[in-house]
Amino acid sequence: MDLEEVYRRDLNLLVALKVLLEEGSVSRAAVRLNLSQSAMSRVLGRLRDLLGDPLFTRQGQRLLPTQRAMELNESLNEPLEAMRILLTPVDFEPARCEQHFVIATTDYAMQTILPFALPRIYEEAPNISLEFPPLQHDHLLNQLTTDGCDMAICRPTGPIEPLRRDSLGLVSVFCLLSKLHPLAEKELTLDDYLTFPHAMIAISDGVKSLIDGALRGYPQRKMVLRAYHLEAALAIVDKMPLIITVPADLAYLVADKHDLVIKPLPFEFKPFDYSLIWHPRCEHSASQIWLRNLIQEECGKLIDKRIHDMGLL
């Protein structure tokens, strides 16, 4: 029988047959299935038509199964139990999860946010595996729809419908200078910012366009380097009076390590929202809900702490 033909059959009848076999009584089976006795008798009639066998003979008040019914009883045990388990809600247990999760993320999030959530993730679910492909802003919908990503962490640079999102917190922008920079010991003014050469790191999620918007009407900056990784700018930061513009918390993470000076932007810049994004297909998955909640809690807590530590609010 083709699958389409199976679809056209009322498979609830097989559950009714199992109950009839267990009870040996139309009236008791009717009680278990919350049916009237007459409705249960009609169900038995439909079963006989479906299976081409009388299925039961009456002996006093009890129904005795035919040979065909007993054979069916053996065959029904495994598939019906499998269906029962499949349809029974289960509580998600992270410790038993062995799922592979794919999270598209920016270098910024990978360097400054996610590492602080990873210990708790693996503490609660030591058997999972995680993969972090680079986030592609122009193909975010495809990444979460057809390219196998479960979620993404970024600042959306455009509309994201029909994707879902939750805010992780606000991120601002600071400047990094070498201690040899002429402005290392001075206040960074707007004229300075527009005059000295710049490096912009792509980990900043479209921050260049936000800064360009804030500086609309002013002379363009001298952009000598745009790179995906901070290391490229660090390689030349002592060779020229470079201003490196990066997310504020990344600036704090690398300043001490690389002996750099942190300067605030010399103009008004509104902190931008960083988000956790996922496809509606993952909305109700217990494992996805667990991971999203954990990331939101840990990363959101970290971002919030940094915002207050840096005096951004």
Secondary structure by P-SEA (a helix, b strand, c coil): ccaaaaaaccaaaaaaaaaaaacccaaaaaaaacccaaaaaaaaaaaaaaaccccccccccbbbbcaaaaaaaaaaaaaaaaaaaaaccccccccccbbbbbbbbcccccccccccaaaaaaaacccbbbbbcccccccaaaaaccccccccccccccccccbbbbbccccccbbbbccccccccccccaaaaacccccccccccaaaaaaaaaacccccccccccccccccccccccccbbbbbccaaaaaacccccbbbbbcccccccbbbbbccccccccccaaaaaaaaaaaaaaaaaaaaaaaaaccc
